[in-house]
């Protein structure tokens, strides 16, 4: 899969940014944990997202929410490989594998996935080499710390400088490893080792923060920052952050994001369609 050519086709046909539908096949993800752990529920979600206009699926088998625990390689494979096979059978749309483990990347791509979405920006041992050998699009994300502790004592001298410097360093590492420049996209990692003020600062500067050569993926769907901006109490669930998430997705698209990673496909697609027509 050629990233830039695919994005151009989506934008040309849809007249909007690409919408990536989240399919977490985990019991403990912050928003949809348990929603897709059995085949029938996963099937219904995939069919619904296709009807709603999704452009690409993102399948993850290990939660990276704040405070989450890692899972074993085999456990992750047992979750994601059947999910990839089912999504491929039902939709024929591109599939992104959300993982930092090189072996999961390899087996997922061989099974039918066509994009690597790595919260660790290919820093795991052998990840760069595996990704280069697979020659598929890769998404590099910024995060500070490990999921279990990344929201504790979060400090930056300049979050903008830190995020941009880190991602550009990872881009250079990818190119040095043989990954083609035109196959790289970037994710600033909202909520990953960042407080609300950091997230706002990055969001407000999206349109001038990154080199435009690299498509930008934005994922803020149902995240804590949405609840904080809406001044929700802790008792409110992540699934009550839908409207705020859609608003953020529209702003991200206006500021140049090419891919929007979301739980709520129908709402996002409709909002983008109206925004595009009026903007």
N, C-alpha and C positions, 0 to 999 in steps of 0.2 A: 504494500500500500504506500502510495506517494502522498505525503501529508498535504503539501501545498495544493496539489491538483485536486485532492478530495475536498479540501476546504473551499476551493474556488467553485467546485460543482455544487456544494451545499448552499453557499451564499447565492450563487446564480439562480438555483432552482427554488430555494426557500425565501430568498430576499431577507435573510436574517442570519444571525450567528448560529453555529451548530449547537444543538442541544444534546447533551450526554446524559442518558438516564442511569441513575445509580441502582445497582443490584448488589446489595451486600448479603452474601450467603453466610451470614454469621448470626449467632444468637445474642451478641452483645454490642452491636453498633449503636451509636447514640440515638439515632432517629428511627431506623427501620430494622433494628435487631430482632431477628426471629421471623420477619415478614416473608423471607424467601428460603427458609431452611428445609422446606419440603417441595417436591417436584410440582405438585398441583398449584400451590400458591405462587411459585416462581413462574409457572406457565401463564397464569392469569395476569401477573404483573407485566410480563413481556408482551403479551397480546394487547393489553391495554395501552402500554407505552407506544407500541407500533401504531395503533389507531390514533393516538394523540399526537403523532408527528415526530417521535424521537429520531435522531440521526445516527447515534452511536450508543452502545451500551458500555458501562464500566462495571466490571465484576470484581468484587473483592472478597477474600476468604479470611482476612484477619483484621479485626478492628484496630484502628489507630487513633481512636478518640482519646482525649486526655484521661489518664488513669488506667488505660487498657493494658492487659497482659499479652505478651507474645504467644503465638501458637507454634506447634511443631511444623516442620516442612510437610510431613505426610498428612497431617490434619488439614493443612491449607490446600494441598493438592486434592484431597478427597472431597473438599467443598467446591473448589472452582472448576475442576475438569468436567464433571457432569453438568454443571451450570453452563459452561461454554458450549458444550455439545448441544444442549437443549436450545439455547438462544440461537445458535447457528442454524439449527433445524427449523426454528419457528420464524426467523426474521430475515436472514441473509444480510443483515446490516453489520457494519464493522463492530468489533468487540475489543475493548480495552481491558487489559489485566492490571488490576490495582495491587501491586506487590513490590516488595524490595528484595525478595529472594531470587537469586539468579536461576535456580533450578525450576522455580515456579514460572518465571518468565519463559524459559526455554520450552517447558512442556505445554504451557498455555498457548504459545504461538504455534507450536507444532500441532496442537489440537484444533486451532481455528481462530484464535485471537489474532489481532493485527496491530495492536498498539500496546506499548508498555507505559504504565502510569506509576511512577515510583516516588513515593513520599520521601525517600532517602536520596533522591537525585543520583542514583547509580553509584553510591559510595560503598556498598557492600563488596566484599572480596569477590572478584571475577565478574561483577555485574557489568562493567564497561565492556569487557571482552565478549560476554554472552550477547549483550545488546547489539554490539557491532556486527557480530556474526549473523544475527537474525535479520539485520537490515530492515527494521520496521520503525515507524515513528516512536519517539520517546518523549515523555513529559517529565521534566525535572522540577521538583518542588522544593521550596525553602521551608525548613523547620529548624527550630532551635531546641536541642535537647531530645530526650526520648519520650514517647507517648505517656509513659507512666508518670513522669515528673515534669513535663515540659511547661506546664502552667504555674509552676512554683518559682517564685523569685525571678520573674521575667524582667530583664533590663537590657536596654540598648543605648549606646551613645547616639546613634542615628539609625532607626529601623530601616529607612529608605536606603541608606548607603550599605547597610549590612545585607539586606535582601538582594539588592542589585549586584553587589560585589560577589556574594556567594554564588548566585546563579550564573553570572558571567564566567566565574572560575570553573564551574561545573560544565558549562558549554565548551570551554577550551579543553577540558579533560576529555569530553566526549569526542571532540574533533580529533584530538591527538590519538585517541583509541581507534579511530576509523569510522566513527559514526558521522554520517553526512550532515552538514549544517542544515540542509533543507528538511531534515527529518526530526528536528528538535523543536519542541514547544516548552513554554515556561509556565509555572504556577507559583505565585507569591506565597501560597500556603497560609491562607487566612485561618486564624485560630490555632495554628501550630506553633506554640511558644510565643504567643502574642496576646497582649491585652487589647481591650476595646480601642483605646487611643491609638495603638499601633495599627490595628486593622483599619481604622478610619483614615489614618495618615497614608497608608499604602493605597487604599481605595481612591482617595481624592487625587492621587498622583499617578493612577494607572496609565493615563494617556501620555505621560512623558517620562515614566520611570524606566521602561525597558526598551531595548533595541527592537525596532519594529520588524526586523528580519525574522524574529522568532514569534510565532503565534502565541497568544496568551490564553491560557485556560484559567477560568475563575470558578471556584467552588465555595460558595457561602451558604448553600441551601440548608435551612433549618438550624444553622449553627448558633452557638451561644450568643455571638455578637448580635444576631438578629433579635433575640429575646431581650438583650440588654438595651438595644436602641428603642425597642417598643416598651421598655420598662415593665416587662413581664415579671411576675413573681417566680420564685423557684418551683412553685407547684405546677406552673404551666408546663406542658410537655412540648417536646421538639416539634411534634406534628401540628401544634398550634401556631407555628412560625411561618406558615405557608405564604401569606400575603406579603409579609415583610421580605421574605426570600425572593419572591417574584419581583418586588420593587428593586431589590439589589441587583438582580440579574439584568433587568432593563438598563440600569445605570451602567453596569459593567459593559454591556454591549455598546452603549452609546460612547463609552470611553475606549472602545477598541478591542474588547475581548472577542476572540474568535470562537471559543468553545465555552459553553456554560454547563457545569456539572450540577445536575439538579435531581431532586426526588420527585418533584411535581411537574411532570412534562406538559400536560395539557394547559395548565395555568400559565406556565412560562411561555409556551409557544404562542398562545393567544395574546399575551401581553406584548411579546416581541413583535408580533404581526401588526398590532395597532401602533406601537411606538415607531416602527419602521415607516408606516404609512404617514404618520404625522410629523415625524422628525425630518 
